[in-house]
Amino acid sequence: MGRFEKILINSNGIDKRDSGYYSTPNFICDYISSELLSLNPFGRKVLDPAVGDEELLKTFFIHGKHIDSFDIIEHGNIQYSNFKKQDFIEFYKEQKKSLFFESSINLDYDYYIANPPYNCHELDYIKNNKNELKSIFPKVGVHNMYSMFLSAIIDCAKEGALIGVIISDSFLTSTMHSGLRQQILEECSIHQLILCPNDLFWSQKADVRTCILILQKGIKFQNKIEIVNRPKNSNHLKSILENREFITTDLDSIVLSKQKNANQFIIDIDADILALFKNPRLGHVFNCITGISTGNDKKYLSKERKKGFEIPFYKNPGSKKFKTEEDAYLINHFMEESLVVKDFMVRNKQFVLKEGITCSSMGLTFSACYLPENSTFGVNPNIFTTEEDLFWMLSYLNSHLITYLVRGILIRSNMVTSGYISQLPIIPFTIEEKKQLSLISKEVINSNLDIDEAITKINLIIYTNLNLDKNIINKIEDFALNLSKRV
């Protein structure tokens, strides 16, 4: 979530950042609850464990369901549910502690509906209870509140119970959430996975990418899955939901790989693009690594080259492609310092000062730049190839195809690490294509070719090599040129 004002007071005088509560738009509330009722019209009991202003419960109330709700704050007038001022994670911990042997919790609810809290990283609760939370969520981890909420809901649900949430979509691809994805795959059937537009919570000063997820406890209920790629805006999503303009697909088509550390959920990816991942991965062919973290940049890095600070240091080229300037200058005796200062870490020492490729690590754009010899690099992804492979690889990494693979498949959050880049497939270029790609990179670096023109040439070589359908090419181009709306 984007950082706005530290205090965001709602109509009930409650600071949203303190509670993590952002109210769900009405059309989303109506849609999720109606879908759950459509899947099981005969259920009796509902639980909303992060109820807020009860906006998700009106439809259930109209249908005469028994509704219970929890929240750490009473946000307003309670009219639809039996409300209890209760921290759901604390409630879940007590349920876990009361179990004997391998028995399940199996709460007697037919429907779970929630918009879990989002401002997870700022909550003192996680910091103050980390060790205990780790024992409660050993496989899922304690990275944020929303992922613990969803994991706990799944664990509490009885066989056949329906779960409908609107939730941050960072769990779809982030490596740290592979445990949560594995729990979903092993314990639930997925009915719908719908990406929401980025403007959905803008009126509440929240810049968060979300998705609607509808699950059912138990894998025996798995049939076709209805998915929606990122709509243009909220009105577009509303139209899609009203007209049920879904893509219907199989479970295997939305999971990159069922291996635990590569089980990213993917949306609306063509079979020809997925087939690329059958090629050798970058990390198996070349070294894709991180480098130096000083532990104290103010002390060890200088913006200006000066006596004692003369080693170029690259840590994130951002949106720059092919060539970039050093971010700072590192102390000359950095290797000696790393031996005596615990927080000064020099990883992959054998590659330090070697020629390579340095890649962006933060922001929407993914880019790659030439890393000169006798330079150092940070914890962003850095790639080291043979001399003959360096410049064609640099062109390949700046292509629109790679932008699509990185930001549309491998990682939807803004932090790109070497682990994700290592998963990129390397397509089999001919010797002549590699020569052409190498020449393009060198011409850009030498300021003899415009970057946009270079990328157009690179894209043409790649699309010709792969013989991609025009519709797939158009999808890749649209994604790469409209990143802020498509990621």
C-alpha positions as CSV (number, residue, x, y, z in Angstrom):
1,M,0.0,0.0,0.0
2,G,1.2,3.5,-0.8
3,R,2.2,5.7,2.1
4,F,-0.1,8.8,2.5
5,E,-0.9,10.7,5.6
6,K,0.0,9.0,8.8
7,I,-3.4,9.8,10.2
8,L,-6.5,9.0,8.1
9,I,-9.6,9.6,10.2
10,N,-12.9,8.0,9.0
11,S,-16.4,9.1,9.7
12,N,-16.4,7.3,13.1
13,G,-13.3,9.1,14.2
14,I,-11.0,6.1,13.8
15,D,-7.5,6.3,12.3
16,K,-7.6,3.8,9.4
17,R,-3.8,3.3,9.5
18,D,-4.0,2.3,13.1
19,S,-6.7,-0.4,12.5
20,G,-5.8,-1.3,8.9
21,Y,-9.5,-0.8,7.9
22,Y,-10.6,0.5,4.5
23,S,-14.2,0.0,3.7
24,T,-15.1,-2.2,0.8
25,P,-17.0,-0.6,-2.2
26,N,-20.7,-1.5,-2.2
27,F,-20.7,-3.3,-5.6
28,I,-17.8,-5.5,-4.4
29,C,-19.7,-6.3,-1.1
30,D,-22.8,-7.3,-3.1
31,Y,-20.9,-9.3,-5.5
32,I,-18.9,-11.5,-3.1
33,S,-21.8,-12.2,-0.8
34,S,-24.1,-13.0,-3.7
35,E,-21.5,-15.4,-5.2
36,L,-21.2,-17.2,-1.9
37,L,-25.0,-17.5,-1.6
38,S,-25.2,-18.7,-5.2
39,L,-22.7,-21.5,-4.6
40,N,-24.6,-22.6,-1.4
41,P,-28.1,-21.1,-1.0
42,F,-28.8,-23.3,2.0
43,G,-26.1,-22.3,4.4
44,R,-27.1,-20.9,7.8
45,K,-24.1,-19.2,9.5
46,V,-21.7,-16.4,8.5
47,L,-18.5,-15.1,10.1
48,D,-16.8,-11.8,9.2
49,P,-13.6,-11.7,11.3
50,A,-12.7,-8.1,10.3
51,V,-16.1,-6.6,10.1
52,G,-15.5,-2.9,10.0
53,D,-18.8,-1.1,9.2
54,E,-20.6,-4.4,8.3
55,E,-20.6,-3.4,4.6
56,L,-20.0,-7.1,3.6
57,L,-23.0,-8.4,5.5
58,K,-26.1,-6.7,4.3
59,T,-26.9,-9.3,1.6
60,F,-26.6,-12.1,4.1
61,F,-28.8,-10.3,6.5
62,I,-31.5,-9.8,3.9
63,H,-31.4,-13.6,3.2
64,G,-32.0,-14.3,6.9
65,K,-28.6,-15.8,7.8
66,H,-27.2,-16.0,11.3
67,I,-24.2,-13.6,11.3
68,D,-21.3,-13.3,13.8
69,S,-18.6,-10.7,13.5
70,F,-15.3,-9.8,15.1
71,D,-13.1,-6.6,15.0
72,I,-10.6,-5.0,17.3
73,I,-12.6,-1.8,17.1
74,E,-16.3,-1.1,17.1
75,H,-16.5,1.1,14.0
76,G,-20.1,2.2,14.1
77,N,-23.7,1.1,14.6
78,I,-24.0,-2.7,14.5
79,Q,-27.2,-3.7,12.8
80,Y,-26.6,-7.0,10.9
81,S,-24.5,-9.2,13.1
82,N,-23.7,-10.5,16.6
83,F,-20.6,-8.4,17.1
84,K,-17.8,-9.2,19.5
85,K,-14.9,-6.9,20.1
86,Q,-12.2,-9.5,19.4
87,D,-8.9,-9.8,17.7
88,F,-9.4,-12.7,15.2
89,I,-5.7,-13.8,15.3
90,E,-5.9,-14.0,19.1
91,F,-9.2,-16.0,18.7
92,Y,-7.5,-18.3,16.3
93,K,-4.5,-18.8,18.6
94,E,-6.9,-19.9,21.3
95,Q,-8.6,-22.3,19.0
96,K,-5.3,-23.8,18.0
97,K,-4.2,-24.2,21.6
98,S,-7.4,-26.1,22.5
99,L,-6.8,-28.8,19.9
100,F,-5.7,-32.3,20.8
101,F,-3.5,-34.4,18.6
102,E,-4.3,-33.8,14.9
103,S,-7.9,-32.7,15.1
104,S,-9.1,-29.8,13.1
105,I,-10.8,-26.6,14.3
106,N,-13.9,-27.0,12.0
107,L,-15.9,-24.0,13.2
108,D,-19.6,-24.3,12.4
109,Y,-19.8,-21.5,9.7
110,D,-21.0,-22.1,6.2
111,Y,-19.6,-18.8,4.9
112,Y,-16.6,-16.7,5.7
113,I,-16.4,-13.2,4.2
114,A,-13.7,-10.6,4.9
115,N,-11.7,-7.6,3.8
116,P,-8.6,-8.3,6.0
117,P,-6.4,-5.4,7.4
118,Y,-3.8,-4.1,4.9
119,N,-1.4,-1.9,6.8
120,C,0.4,-5.0,8.0
121,H,4.1,-3.9,8.2
122,E,3.4,-1.0,10.6
123,L,1.6,-3.0,13.2
124,D,3.4,-3.3,16.5
125,Y,1.3,-6.5,17.1
126,I,3.5,-8.5,14.7
127,K,6.8,-7.2,16.2
128,N,5.7,-7.8,19.7
129,N,4.3,-11.3,19.2
130,K,6.6,-12.6,16.4
131,N,7.9,-15.7,18.1
132,E,4.4,-16.9,19.2
133,L,2.9,-16.1,15.8
134,K,5.6,-18.1,14.1
135,S,4.6,-21.1,16.2
136,I,1.0,-20.6,15.1
137,F,1.8,-20.0,11.4
138,P,5.0,-22.1,10.8
139,K,4.3,-22.7,7.1
140,V,2.7,-19.5,6.1
141,G,4.9,-17.1,8.1
142,V,4.2,-13.8,9.8
143,H,4.9,-11.4,7.0
144,N,1.7,-9.4,7.3
145,M,-1.8,-9.5,8.8
146,Y,-3.8,-10.2,5.7
147,S,-1.9,-13.4,4.9
148,M,-2.3,-14.6,8.5
149,F,-6.0,-13.8,8.4
150,L,-6.6,-15.8,5.2
151,S,-4.6,-18.7,6.5
152,A,-6.5,-18.7,9.8
153,I,-9.8,-18.6,8.0
154,I,-8.9,-21.6,5.8
155,D,-7.7,-23.5,8.9
156,C,-10.9,-22.7,10.8
157,A,-13.3,-23.6,8.0
158,K,-15.1,-26.9,8.0
159,E,-15.3,-29.1,4.9
160,G,-17.5,-27.4,2.2
161,A,-17.4,-24.0,3.9
162,L,-17.2,-21.1,1.4
163,I,-14.6,-18.3,1.8
164,G,-14.9,-14.9,0.0
165,V,-12.3,-12.2,0.5
166,I,-11.0,-9.1,-1.1
167,I,-7.4,-9.1,-0.3
168,S,-4.0,-7.7,-1.4
169,D,-2.9,-9.5,-4.5
170,S,0.8,-9.6,-3.5
171,F,0.3,-13.2,-2.2
172,L,-0.3,-14.3,-5.8
173,T,3.4,-14.3,-6.8
174,S,5.6,-13.2,-3.8
175,T,8.1,-15.9,-2.8
176,M,7.4,-15.2,0.9
177,H,3.8,-16.2,0.4
178,S,4.5,-19.5,-1.2
179,G,3.4,-21.2,2.0
180,L,0.0,-19.5,1.8
181,R,-0.4,-20.5,-1.8
182,Q,0.5,-24.1,-1.0
183,Q,-2.1,-24.1,1.8
184,I,-4.8,-22.9,-0.7
185,L,-3.8,-25.5,-3.2
186,E,-3.7,-28.4,-0.7
187,E,-6.8,-27.5,1.3
188,C,-9.2,-25.6,-0.9
189,S,-11.0,-25.5,-4.2
190,I,-10.7,-22.2,-6.1
191,H,-13.9,-20.9,-7.7
192,Q,-12.9,-17.4,-8.7
193,L,-9.8,-15.3,-8.8
194,I,-10.5,-11.7,-10.0
195,L,-7.9,-9.0,-10.1
196,C,-9.2,-5.6,-9.1
197,P,-8.2,-2.2,-10.6
198,N,-5.7,0.0,-8.9
199,D,-8.2,2.8,-8.3
200,L,-10.6,0.7,-6.2
201,F,-9.6,2.3,-2.9
202,W,-8.3,5.7,-4.2
203,S,-11.2,7.6,-2.7
204,Q,-9.9,6.4,0.7
205,K,-6.3,7.5,-0.1
206,A,-5.2,3.9,-0.4
207,D,-3.0,2.8,-3.3
208,V,-3.3,-1.0,-3.1
209,R,-3.6,-3.7,-5.6
210,T,-6.2,-6.2,-4.6
211,C,-8.1,-9.3,-5.9
212,I,-11.3,-11.0,-5.1
213,L,-10.8,-14.6,-4.1
214,I,-13.6,-17.2,-3.7
215,L,-12.6,-20.5,-2.2
216,Q,-14.3,-23.6,-0.8
217,K,-12.7,-25.7,1.9
218,G,-11.8,-29.1,0.5
219,I,-10.2,-30.0,-2.9
220,K,-13.1,-32.3,-4.0
221,F,-15.1,-29.2,-5.0
222,Q,-12.6,-28.1,-7.6
223,N,-14.1,-27.6,-11.1
224,K,-13.4,-24.8,-13.6
225,I,-12.1,-21.5,-12.3
226,E,-13.4,-18.1,-13.3
227,I,-10.7,-15.5,-13.6
228,V,-10.4,-11.8,-14.6
229,N,-7.3,-10.0,-15.5
230,R,-6.7,-6.4,-14.2
231,P,-9.6,-4.2,-15.4
232,K,-8.9,-0.6,-16.6
233,N,-10.8,1.0,-13.7
234,S,-13.6,0.4,-11.1
235,N,-16.3,1.0,-13.7
236,H,-14.8,-1.6,-15.9
237,L,-14.7,-4.1,-13.1
238,K,-18.3,-3.3,-12.2
239,S,-19.3,-4.0,-15.8
240,I,-17.3,-7.3,-15.9
241,L,-19.0,-8.5,-12.7
242,E,-22.5,-7.5,-13.8
243,N,-22.2,-9.2,-17.2
244,R,-20.1,-12.1,-15.9
245,E,-17.4,-11.6,-18.5
246,F,-15.1,-14.1,-17.0
247,I,-12.3,-16.3,-18.5
248,T,-13.0,-19.9,-17.5
249,T,-10.0,-22.1,-17.1
250,D,-8.5,-25.1,-15.2
251,L,-6.5,-25.0,-12.0
252,D,-3.3,-26.1,-13.8
253,S,-3.6,-23.0,-16.0
254,I,-3.4,-20.5,-13.1
255,V,-0.4,-22.1,-11.3
256,L,3.1,-21.6,-12.8
257,S,4.4,-24.8,-11.1
258,K,3.0,-26.8,-8.2
259,Q,6.5,-27.1,-6.7
260,K,6.3,-25.1,-3.4
261,N,8.8,-22.4,-4.2
262,A,7.6,-21.8,-7.7
263,N,3.8,-22.0,-7.2
264,Q,2.9,-18.5,-8.4
265,F,-0.7,-17.9,-9.3
266,I,-0.9,-16.5,-12.8
267,I,-3.9,-14.8,-14.5
268,D,-4.8,-15.0,-18.2
269,I,-1.4,-16.1,-19.5
270,D,-1.4,-17.8,-23.0
271,A,-0.2,-21.4,-23.3
272,D,2.6,-20.3,-25.7
273,I,3.9,-17.9,-23.1
274,L,3.8,-20.5,-20.3
275,A,5.6,-23.0,-22.6
276,L,8.6,-20.6,-22.5
277,F,9.2,-21.7,-19.0
278,K,10.1,-25.2,-20.3
279,N,13.4,-23.6,-21.6
280,P,16.4,-23.4,-19.3
281,R,16.1,-20.8,-16.6
282,L,18.4,-17.9,-16.3
283,G,19.7,-19.0,-12.9
284,H,20.7,-22.4,-14.2
285,V,22.7,-20.9,-17.1
286,F,24.2,-17.8,-15.6
287,N,25.0,-16.5,-12.1
288,C,22.2,-14.3,-10.9
289,I,23.2,-12.9,-7.5
290,T,23.1,-10.1,-5.0
291,G,26.2,-8.3,-3.7
292,I,27.1,-5.8,-0.9
293,S,24.9,-4.5,1.9
294,T,26.9,-2.0,4.0
295,G,24.6,-1.9,7.0
296,N,25.3,1.9,7.1
297,D,25.2,3.6,3.7
298,K,25.8,7.0,5.2
299,K,29.2,5.9,6.6
300,Y,30.4,3.7,3.7
301,L,29.0,5.3,0.6
302,S,29.6,8.8,-0.8
303,K,27.6,10.5,-3.6
304,E,30.8,12.1,-4.8
305,R,34.1,10.4,-5.7
306,K,36.7,11.5,-3.2
307,K,39.7,10.2,-1.4
308,G,38.9,6.9,0.3
309,F,35.6,6.6,-1.6
310,E,36.6,5.6,-5.2
311,I,34.9,2.3,-6.0
312,P,31.8,2.8,-8.2
313,F,28.7,1.2,-6.5
314,Y,25.5,0.2,-8.4
315,K,22.4,-0.7,-6.5
316,N,19.3,0.0,-8.6
317,P,19.2,1.5,-12.1
318,G,15.5,2.1,-11.7
319,S,13.8,2.7,-15.1
320,K,17.1,3.3,-16.9
321,K,17.9,0.7,-19.6
322,F,21.2,-0.5,-21.1
323,K,23.4,2.1,-19.3
324,T,23.3,3.9,-16.0
325,E,25.5,5.9,-13.7
326,E,26.8,4.6,-10.4
327,D,24.6,5.3,-7.5
328,A,27.5,6.1,-5.2
329,Y,31.1,5.4,-4.4
330,L,32.1,2.7,-1.9
331,I,35.0,2.9,0.5
332,N,38.2,1.6,-1.0
333,H,38.9,-0.9,1.8
334,F,35.4,-2.4,1.7
335,M,36.7,-6.0,1.7
336,E,38.7,-5.5,4.8
337,E,35.8,-3.7,6.5
338,S,33.5,-6.6,5.8
339,L,35.8,-8.9,7.8
340,V,35.6,-6.8,11.0
341,V,32.1,-5.2,10.8
342,K,29.2,-7.7,11.3
343,D,26.6,-5.8,9.4
344,F,28.9,-5.0,6.4
345,M,28.3,-8.0,4.1
346,V,30.0,-8.8,0.9
347,R,28.2,-11.6,-0.8
348,N,29.5,-13.6,-3.8
349,K,32.9,-12.1,-3.5
350,Q,34.3,-13.9,-6.5
351,F,32.1,-11.7,-8.8
352,V,33.0,-8.3,-7.2
353,L,34.7,-6.0,-9.6
354,K,33.8,-8.1,-12.6
355,E,31.9,-7.0,-15.7
356,G,28.2,-7.9,-15.8
357,I,24.6,-6.8,-15.8
358,T,22.9,-4.9,-13.0
359,C,19.1,-4.9,-12.8
360,S,16.4,-2.8,-11.2
361,S,15.0,-4.0,-7.9
362,M,12.3,-1.5,-7.0
363,G,9.4,0.1,-8.8
364,L,7.1,-1.0,-11.6
365,T,9.6,-1.0,-14.4
366,F,12.1,-3.8,-14.8
367,S,15.3,-2.9,-16.5
368,A,18.9,-4.1,-17.0
369,C,22.1,-2.0,-17.4
370,Y,25.7,-2.7,-18.2
371,L,27.9,-3.1,-15.1
372,P,31.4,-2.0,-15.8
373,E,34.5,-3.8,-14.7
374,N,36.0,-2.7,-11.4
375,S,32.6,-1.8,-10.0
376,T,30.6,-3.1,-7.0
377,F,26.9,-3.8,-6.7
378,G,24.2,-4.0,-4.1
379,V,21.4,-6.4,-3.2
380,N,19.5,-5.8,-6.4
381,P,19.7,-8.7,-9.0
382,N,23.1,-8.8,-10.9
383,I,23.9,-11.2,-13.7
384,F,27.3,-12.5,-14.7
385,T,27.7,-14.3,-18.0
386,T,30.6,-15.3,-20.3
387,E,32.0,-12.4,-22.2
388,E,30.3,-13.5,-25.5
389,D,26.9,-13.8,-23.8
390,L,26.9,-10.4,-22.0
391,F,25.5,-8.0,-24.6
392,W,22.9,-10.2,-26.2
393,M,21.6,-11.0,-22.7
394,L,21.5,-7.3,-21.9
395,S,19.2,-6.7,-24.9
396,Y,17.0,-9.7,-24.0
397,L,16.5,-8.4,-20.5
398,N,15.3,-5.0,-21.8
399,S,12.7,-6.5,-24.1
400,H,9.0,-6.1,-23.6
401,L,8.7,-9.9,-23.3
402,I,10.9,-9.9,-20.2
403,T,8.9,-7.0,-18.8
404,Y,5.8,-9.1,-19.3
405,L,7.4,-12.3,-17.8
406,V,8.8,-10.4,-14.7
407,R,5.9,-8.1,-13.9
408,G,3.0,-10.1,-15.3
409,I,3.9,-13.6,-14.1
410,L,6.8,-13.9,-11.7
411,I,6.2,-10.9,-9.3
412,R,3.3,-8.5,-8.8
413,S,4.8,-6.6,-5.9
414,N,7.3,-3.8,-6.3
415,M,10.4,-5.7,-4.9
416,V,12.2,-7.6,-7.6
417,T,15.0,-9.9,-6.3
418,S,17.5,-12.2,-7.9
419,G,15.4,-15.2,-7.0
420,Y,12.7,-14.0,-9.4
421,I,15.1,-13.1,-12.1
422,S,16.7,-16.5,-11.8
423,Q,13.4,-18.0,-12.9
424,L,13.3,-16.3,-16.3
425,P,13.4,-18.6,-19.2
426,I,16.2,-18.2,-21.8
427,I,14.8,-18.7,-25.3
428,P,17.1,-20.4,-27.8
429,F,18.4,-17.6,-30.0
430,T,20.4,-18.5,-33.1
431,I,24.1,-17.4,-33.4
432,E,23.0,-14.7,-35.9
433,E,20.2,-13.4,-33.5
434,K,22.7,-13.2,-30.6
435,K,25.0,-11.1,-32.8
436,Q,22.2,-8.8,-33.7
437,L,21.1,-8.4,-30.1
438,S,24.7,-7.8,-29.0
439,L,25.2,-5.1,-31.6
440,I,22.0,-3.3,-30.5
441,S,23.2,-3.2,-26.8
442,K,26.6,-1.9,-27.8
443,E,25.1,0.8,-30.0
444,V,22.9,2.1,-27.2
445,I,25.8,2.0,-24.7
446,N,27.9,4.0,-27.2
447,S,25.0,6.5,-27.7
448,N,24.7,5.5,-31.4
449,L,21.1,4.2,-31.1
450,D,18.0,5.6,-29.4
451,I,16.7,3.3,-26.5
452,D,13.1,3.1,-27.8
453,E,14.3,2.2,-31.3
454,A,16.6,-0.4,-29.8
455,I,13.8,-2.0,-27.9
456,T,11.6,-2.1,-31.0
457,K,14.4,-3.9,-32.9
458,I,14.9,-6.3,-30.0
459,N,11.2,-7.1,-29.7
460,L,11.1,-7.9,-33.5
461,I,13.9,-10.4,-33.2
462,I,12.2,-12.1,-30.2
463,Y,8.7,-12.2,-31.7
464,T,10.2,-13.6,-35.0
465,N,12.2,-16.2,-33.1
466,L,9.1,-17.4,-31.1
467,N,6.6,-17.0,-34.0
468,L,4.1,-15.7,-31.6
469,D,0.5,-15.1,-32.5
470,K,-0.3,-11.4,-33.2
471,N,-2.8,-11.3,-30.4
472,I,-0.2,-12.5,-27.9
473,I,2.2,-9.9,-29.2
474,N,-0.4,-7.2,-28.8
475,K,-1.1,-8.3,-25.2
476,I,2.7,-8.2,-24.4
477,E,3.0,-4.7,-25.9
478,D,-0.1,-3.4,-24.2
479,F,1.2,-4.7,-20.8
480,A,4.7,-3.2,-21.2
481,L,3.4,0.2,-22.4
482,N,0.7,0.5,-19.7
483,L,2.5,-1.0,-16.6
484,S,0.8,1.1,-14.0
485,K,-2.6,-0.2,-15.1
486,R,-1.7,-3.8,-15.9
487,V,0.5,-5.1,-13.1
